[in-house]
Amino acid sequence: MSEMKDMATETRRLNHICAEMSLPNDLLKEALEKITKAVSNVHDGHERSRTT
């Protein structure tokens, strides 16, 4: 029974570590999406000005 408690404790600890690591990853993905969208908008604006 003690072994199961130890495993449950370790599982909680690992889940906590995983959650801590995924938050910065999600923030980086969100920032990259915003940057990509901004660059795309700038690129599209330049393309329009060249064709007119």
C-alpha positions as CSV (number, residue, x, y, z in Angstrom):
1,M,0.0,0.0,0.0
2,S,2.9,2.4,0.8
3,E,4.3,1.8,-2.7
4,M,1.0,2.9,-4.3
5,K,1.0,6.1,-2.2
6,D,4.6,6.7,-3.3
7,M,3.6,6.3,-6.9
8,A,0.6,8.6,-6.5
9,T,2.8,11.2,-4.9
10,E,5.4,10.9,-7.7
11,T,2.6,11.1,-10.4
12,R,1.4,14.3,-8.8
13,R,4.9,15.7,-8.7
14,L,5.5,14.9,-12.3
15,N,2.1,16.3,-13.4
16,H,3.0,19.5,-11.6
17,I,6.4,19.7,-13.4
18,C,4.7,19.1,-16.7
19,A,2.2,21.8,-16.1
20,E,4.9,24.3,-15.2
21,M,6.9,23.5,-18.3
22,S,3.9,23.7,-20.7
23,L,2.8,27.2,-19.6
24,P,5.9,29.0,-21.0
25,N,5.6,26.8,-24.1
26,D,2.0,28.0,-24.6
27,L,3.0,31.6,-24.1
28,L,5.8,31.3,-26.6
29,K,3.4,29.7,-29.2
30,E,0.9,32.6,-28.6
31,A,3.7,35.2,-29.0
32,L,4.9,33.5,-32.2
33,E,1.4,33.5,-33.7
34,K,1.0,37.2,-32.9
35,I,4.4,38.0,-34.5
36,T,3.6,35.9,-37.5
37,K,0.3,37.6,-38.0
38,A,1.9,41.1,-37.6
39,V,4.6,40.3,-40.2
40,S,2.0,38.9,-42.5
41,N,-0.1,42.1,-42.2
42,V,3.0,44.2,-42.9
43,H,3.9,42.1,-45.9
44,D,0.3,42.3,-47.3
45,G,0.3,46.0,-46.9
46,H,3.6,46.4,-48.8
47,E,2.2,44.2,-51.6
48,R,-0.9,46.3,-52.0
49,S,1.1,49.6,-52.2
50,R,3.4,48.1,-54.9
51,T,0.5,47.1,-57.1
52,T,-1.3,50.5,-57.0
